[in-house]
Amino acid sequence: MALNASSMRDKIKAHMAQVDAYQGSDNADALEYRDAALEAMCAGIIEEIVENAVVETTSGAPDSEHEGKVY
């Protein structure tokens, strides 16, 4: 299965749902929320890539470093 925007969105939403909501004026708390939200988004993107990326190996040995194209 190739990468899919709606599947990636769902994974990001699932990770974002685990971040506690924040409403306030404390700068440190706002920065902590921002970092947690960014980490959740990145986790969703990584999860989608790991689970659904189709990779074509273009060079290198299969048991070491190699290069490829992700679809």
N, CA, C and O atoms as CSV, one atom per row, in Angstrom:
chain,resi,resn,atom,element,x,y,z
A,1,MET,N,N,0.845,-1.183,0.000
A,1,MET,CA,C,0.000,0.000,0.000
A,1,MET,C,C,0.887,1.242,0.000
A,1,MET,O,O,1.843,1.315,0.772
A,2,ALA,N,N,0.590,2.197,-0.836
A,2,ALA,CA,C,1.351,3.448,-0.892
A,2,ALA,C,C,0.910,4.384,0.227
A,2,ALA,O,O,-0.113,4.168,0.877
A,3,LEU,N,N,1.709,5.428,0.433
A,3,LEU,CA,C,1.344,6.429,1.432
A,3,LEU,C,C,0.004,7.043,1.074
A,3,LEU,O,O,-0.321,7.219,-0.100
A,4,ASN,N,N,-0.771,7.368,2.101
A,4,ASN,CA,C,-2.135,7.827,1.894
A,4,ASN,C,C,-2.405,9.004,2.827
A,4,ASN,O,O,-2.224,8.893,4.039
A,5,ALA,N,N,-2.838,10.132,2.262
A,5,ALA,CA,C,-3.040,11.338,3.066
A,5,ALA,C,C,-4.106,11.152,4.142
A,5,ALA,O,O,-3.925,11.604,5.272
A,6,SER,N,N,-5.203,10.500,3.810
A,6,SER,CA,C,-6.262,10.349,4.811
A,6,SER,C,C,-5.842,9.388,5.923
A,6,SER,O,O,-6.210,9.579,7.082
A,7,SER,N,N,-5.081,8.369,5.576
A,7,SER,CA,C,-4.574,7.457,6.592
A,7,SER,C,C,-3.572,8.179,7.493
A,7,SER,O,O,-3.572,7.985,8.709
A,8,MET,N,N,-2.713,9.016,6.889
A,8,MET,CA,C,-1.752,9.781,7.678
A,8,MET,C,C,-2.491,10.746,8.599
A,8,MET,O,O,-2.118,10.909,9.760
A,9,ARG,N,N,-3.540,11.388,8.082
A,9,ARG,CA,C,-4.346,12.301,8.897
A,9,ARG,C,C,-4.916,11.560,10.105
A,9,ARG,O,O,-4.870,12.068,11.226
A,10,ASP,N,N,-5.450,10.367,9.878
A,10,ASP,CA,C,-6.039,9.596,10.975
A,10,ASP,C,C,-4.997,9.226,12.025
A,10,ASP,O,O,-5.281,9.249,13.223
A,11,LYS,N,N,-3.796,8.885,11.577
A,11,LYS,CA,C,-2.741,8.543,12.527
A,11,LYS,C,C,-2.319,9.772,13.327
A,11,LYS,O,O,-2.088,9.676,14.533
A,12,ILE,N,N,-2.216,10.933,12.663
A,12,ILE,CA,C,-1.865,12.171,13.360
A,12,ILE,C,C,-2.955,12.512,14.370
A,12,ILE,O,O,-2.652,12.876,15.506
A,13,LYS,N,N,-4.216,12.399,13.971
A,13,LYS,CA,C,-5.321,12.697,14.890
A,13,LYS,C,C,-5.278,11.784,16.113
A,13,LYS,O,O,-5.532,12.230,17.232
A,14,ALA,N,N,-4.958,10.513,15.901
A,14,ALA,CA,C,-4.889,9.572,17.019
A,14,ALA,C,C,-3.790,9.978,18.000
A,14,ALA,O,O,-3.986,9.913,19.213
A,15,HIS,N,N,-2.649,10.393,17.484
A,15,HIS,CA,C,-1.568,10.833,18.361
A,15,HIS,C,C,-1.911,12.165,19.024
A,15,HIS,O,O,-1.609,12.369,20.199
A,16,MET,N,N,-2.545,13.078,18.269
A,16,MET,CA,C,-2.914,14.388,18.827
A,16,MET,C,C,-3.944,14.238,19.946
A,16,MET,O,O,-3.946,15.028,20.889
A,17,ALA,N,N,-4.813,13.239,19.853
A,17,ALA,CA,C,-5.833,13.016,20.873
A,17,ALA,C,C,-5.207,12.681,22.227
A,17,ALA,O,O,-5.851,12.830,23.265
A,18,GLN,N,N,-3.958,12.229,22.216
A,18,GLN,CA,C,-3.277,11.880,23.460
A,18,GLN,C,C,-2.614,13.087,24.119
A,18,GLN,O,O,-2.117,12.986,25.241
A,19,VAL,N,N,-2.604,14.236,23.422
A,19,VAL,CA,C,-2.005,15.453,23.969
A,19,VAL,C,C,-3.075,16.213,24.748
A,19,VAL,O,O,-4.146,16.511,24.218
A,20,ASP,N,N,-2.778,16.521,26.001
A,20,ASP,CA,C,-3.720,17.279,26.818
A,20,ASP,C,C,-3.927,18.670,26.229
A,20,ASP,O,O,-2.969,19.330,25.829
A,21,ALA,N,N,-5.164,19.105,26.180
A,21,ALA,CA,C,-5.484,20.443,25.680
A,21,ALA,C,C,-4.870,21.493,26.593
A,21,ALA,O,O,-4.664,21.251,27.783
A,22,TYR,N,N,-4.581,22.655,26.030
A,22,TYR,CA,C,-4.002,23.738,26.819
A,22,TYR,C,C,-4.717,25.040,26.506
A,22,TYR,O,O,-4.928,25.381,25.342
A,23,GLN,N,N,-5.082,25.753,27.541
A,23,GLN,CA,C,-5.646,27.081,27.389
A,23,GLN,C,C,-5.142,27.899,28.563
A,23,GLN,O,O,-5.463,27.599,29.713
A,24,GLY,N,N,-4.372,28.911,28.292
A,24,GLY,CA,C,-3.840,29.732,29.358
A,24,GLY,C,C,-2.838,30.727,28.823
A,24,GLY,O,O,-2.676,30.866,27.610
A,25,SER,N,N,-2.163,31.421,29.726
A,25,SER,CA,C,-1.236,32.461,29.313
A,25,SER,C,C,0.198,32.209,29.765
A,25,SER,O,O,1.070,33.047,29.538
A,26,ASP,N,N,0.454,31.070,30.400
A,26,ASP,CA,C,1.796,30.756,30.851
A,26,ASP,C,C,2.648,30.325,29.654
A,26,ASP,O,O,2.343,29.332,28.993
A,27,ASN,N,N,3.710,31.073,29.384
A,27,ASN,CA,C,4.531,30.822,28.209
A,27,ASN,C,C,5.181,29.436,28.234
A,27,ASN,O,O,5.224,28.755,27.209
A,28,ALA,N,N,5.678,29.021,29.380
A,28,ALA,CA,C,6.328,27.711,29.482
A,28,ALA,C,C,5.333,26.589,29.182
A,28,ALA,O,O,5.673,25.628,28.491
A,29,ASP,N,N,4.118,26.704,29.693
A,29,ASP,CA,C,3.095,25.695,29.423
A,29,ASP,C,C,2.704,25.695,27.945
A,29,ASP,O,O,2.471,24.635,27.363
A,30,ALA,N,N,2.632,26.876,27.342
A,30,ALA,CA,C,2.295,26.972,25.922
A,30,ALA,C,C,3.379,26.324,25.071
A,30,ALA,O,O,3.071,25.632,24.101
A,31,LEU,N,N,4.638,26.539,25.420
A,31,LEU,CA,C,5.740,25.926,24.675
A,31,LEU,C,C,5.739,24.414,24.858
A,31,LEU,O,O,6.026,23.675,23.916
A,32,GLU,N,N,5.424,23.954,26.048
A,32,GLU,CA,C,5.341,22.517,26.310
A,32,GLU,C,C,4.224,21.889,25.468
A,32,GLU,O,O,4.397,20.808,24.905
A,33,TYR,N,N,3.080,22.575,25.388
A,33,TYR,CA,C,1.971,22.092,24.563
A,33,TYR,C,C,2.381,22.062,23.094
A,33,TYR,O,O,2.118,21.085,22.393
A,34,ARG,N,N,3.024,23.130,22.630
A,34,ARG,CA,C,3.470,23.183,21.236
A,34,ARG,C,C,4.380,22.002,20.911
A,34,ARG,O,O,4.205,21.342,19.887
A,35,ASP,N,N,5.347,21.737,21.782
A,35,ASP,CA,C,6.278,20.636,21.549
A,35,ASP,C,C,5.567,19.287,21.547
A,35,ASP,O,O,5.878,18.419,20.730
A,36,ALA,N,N,4.616,19.110,22.455
A,36,ALA,CA,C,3.862,17.852,22.512
A,36,ALA,C,C,3.023,17.671,21.246
A,36,ALA,O,O,2.922,16.565,20.714
A,37,ALA,N,N,2.424,18.761,20.772
A,37,ALA,CA,C,1.613,18.689,19.557
A,37,ALA,C,C,2.473,18.374,18.340
A,37,ALA,O,O,2.086,17.555,17.506
A,38,LEU,N,N,3.626,19.008,18.228
A,38,LEU,CA,C,4.528,18.723,17.107
A,38,LEU,C,C,5.018,17.283,17.141
A,38,LEU,O,O,5.096,16.619,16.107
A,39,GLU,N,N,5.347,16.808,18.332
A,39,GLU,CA,C,5.805,15.425,18.466
A,39,GLU,C,C,4.703,14.447,18.071
A,39,GLU,O,O,4.976,13.426,17.440
A,40,ALA,N,N,3.472,14.751,18.436
A,40,ALA,CA,C,2.343,13.887,18.063
A,40,ALA,C,C,2.161,13.869,16.552
A,40,ALA,O,O,1.921,12.809,15.973
A,41,MET,N,N,2.272,15.027,15.905
A,41,MET,CA,C,2.135,15.070,14.445
A,41,MET,C,C,3.245,14.270,13.774
A,41,MET,O,O,2.993,13.500,12.847
A,42,CYS,N,N,4.462,14.455,14.246
A,42,CYS,CA,C,5.591,13.712,13.677
A,42,CYS,C,C,5.416,12.208,13.872
A,42,CYS,O,O,5.713,11.423,12.972
A,43,ALA,N,N,4.939,11.816,15.035
A,43,ALA,CA,C,4.715,10.386,15.303
A,43,ALA,C,C,3.700,9.808,14.334
A,43,ALA,O,O,3.874,8.687,13.855
A,44,GLY,N,N,2.637,10.556,14.036
A,44,GLY,CA,C,1.641,10.089,13.077
A,44,GLY,C,C,2.212,9.953,11.681
A,44,GLY,O,O,1.904,8.992,10.976
A,45,ILE,N,N,3.038,10.900,11.273
A,45,ILE,CA,C,3.668,10.847,9.953
A,45,ILE,C,C,4.609,9.657,9.866
A,45,ILE,O,O,4.580,8.903,8.893
A,46,ILE,N,N,5.440,9.491,10.881
A,46,ILE,CA,C,6.377,8.366,10.895
A,46,ILE,C,C,5.627,7.039,10.883
A,46,ILE,O,O,6.008,6.116,10.162
A,47,GLU,N,N,4.576,6.940,11.667
A,47,GLU,CA,C,3.791,5.703,11.713
A,47,GLU,C,C,3.233,5.360,10.331
A,47,GLU,O,O,3.279,4.203,9.913
A,48,GLU,N,N,2.706,6.359,9.622
A,48,GLU,CA,C,2.170,6.122,8.283
A,48,GLU,C,C,3.272,5.649,7.332
A,48,GLU,O,O,3.063,4.719,6.552
A,49,ILE,N,N,4.426,6.279,7.395
A,49,ILE,CA,C,5.527,5.889,6.517
A,49,ILE,C,C,5.986,4.469,6.820
A,49,ILE,O,O,6.159,3.665,5.904
A,50,VAL,N,N,6.183,4.157,8.089
A,50,VAL,CA,C,6.649,2.822,8.476
A,50,VAL,C,C,5.644,1.746,8.056
A,50,VAL,O,O,6.036,0.686,7.567
A,51,GLU,N,N,4.357,2.016,8.245
A,51,GLU,CA,C,3.341,1.009,7.955
A,51,GLU,C,C,2.992,0.884,6.475
A,51,GLU,O,O,2.636,-0.204,6.023
A,52,ASN,N,N,3.086,1.987,5.700
A,52,ASN,CA,C,2.522,1.938,4.358
A,52,ASN,C,C,3.420,2.378,3.215
A,52,ASN,O,O,2.998,2.322,2.060
A,53,ALA,N,N,4.633,2.810,3.490
A,53,ALA,CA,C,5.498,3.250,2.398
A,53,ALA,C,C,5.946,2.059,1.564
A,53,ALA,O,O,6.305,1.007,2.093
A,54,VAL,N,N,5.919,2.246,0.272
A,54,VAL,CA,C,6.460,1.256,-0.650
A,54,VAL,C,C,7.841,1.756,-1.033
A,54,VAL,O,O,7.978,2.859,-1.563
A,55,VAL,N,N,8.869,0.953,-0.769
A,55,VAL,CA,C,10.244,1.367,-1.011
A,55,VAL,C,C,10.848,0.491,-2.093
A,55,VAL,O,O,10.814,-0.737,-2.019
A,56,GLU,N,N,11.396,1.149,-3.091
A,56,GLU,CA,C,12.109,0.457,-4.161
A,56,GLU,C,C,13.592,0.663,-3.909
A,56,GLU,O,O,14.075,1.794,-3.966
A,57,THR,N,N,14.330,-0.419,-3.630
A,57,THR,CA,C,15.771,-0.305,-3.393
A,57,THR,C,C,16.455,-0.060,-4.726
A,57,THR,O,O,16.234,-0.787,-5.695
A,58,THR,N,N,17.291,0.978,-4.764
A,58,THR,CA,C,17.987,1.318,-6.003
A,58,THR,C,C,19.468,0.970,-5.955
A,58,THR,O,O,20.091,0.824,-7.006
A,59,SER,N,N,20.055,0.831,-4.754
A,59,SER,CA,C,21.452,0.419,-4.643
A,59,SER,C,C,21.742,0.008,-3.212
A,59,SER,O,O,21.026,0.380,-2.283
A,60,GLY,N,N,22.815,-0.772,-3.053
A,60,GLY,CA,C,23.245,-1.181,-1.723
A,60,GLY,C,C,22.831,-2.608,-1.403
A,60,GLY,O,O,21.953,-3.184,-2.046
A,61,ALA,N,N,23.484,-3.156,-0.399
A,61,ALA,CA,C,23.212,-4.524,0.026
A,61,ALA,C,C,21.971,-4.561,0.902
A,61,ALA,O,O,21.733,-3.613,1.650
A,62,PRO,N,N,21.171,-5.621,0.836
A,62,PRO,CA,C,19.945,-5.691,1.630
A,62,PRO,C,C,20.179,-5.766,3.138
A,62,PRO,O,O,19.269,-5.483,3.917
A,63,ASP,N,N,21.399,-6.147,3.563
A,63,ASP,CA,C,21.660,-6.281,4.993
A,63,ASP,C,C,22.490,-5.116,5.552
A,63,ASP,O,O,23.024,-5.211,6.657
A,64,SER,N,N,22.599,-4.026,4.796
A,64,SER,CA,C,23.344,-2.864,5.288
A,64,SER,C,C,22.724,-1.594,4.721
A,64,SER,O,O,21.571,-1.599,4.290
A,65,GLU,N,N,23.483,-0.517,4.723
A,65,GLU,CA,C,22.984,0.750,4.197
A,65,GLU,C,C,22.600,0.590,2.728
A,65,GLU,O,O,23.313,-0.038,1.945
A,66,HIS,N,N,21.480,1.163,2.382
A,66,HIS,CA,C,21.081,1.141,0.977
A,66,HIS,C,C,20.273,2.389,0.658
A,66,HIS,O,O,19.846,3.109,1.561
A,67,GLU,N,N,20.068,2.641,-0.614
A,67,GLU,CA,C,19.296,3.800,-1.055
A,67,GLU,C,C,18.073,3.316,-1.796
A,67,GLU,O,O,18.063,2.218,-2.351
A,68,GLY,N,N,17.048,4.135,-1.802
A,68,GLY,CA,C,15.838,3.736,-2.496
A,68,GLY,C,C,14.892,4.890,-2.707
A,68,GLY,O,O,15.167,6.021,-2.305
A,69,LYS,N,N,13.770,4.595,-3.343
A,69,LYS,CA,C,12.719,5.573,-3.589
A,69,LYS,C,C,11.496,5.171,-2.766
A,69,LYS,O,O,11.139,3.994,-2.705
A,70,VAL,N,N,10.865,6.146,-2.143
A,70,VAL,CA,C,9.654,5.888,-1.360
A,70,VAL,C,C,8.460,6.385,-2.165
A,70,VAL,O,O,8.470,7.499,-2.689
A,71,TYR,N,N,7.428,5.542,-2.259
A,71,TYR,CA,C,6.220,5.898,-3.014
A,71,TYR,C,C,5.047,6.025,-2.073
A,71,TYR,O,O,3.934,6.318,-2.509
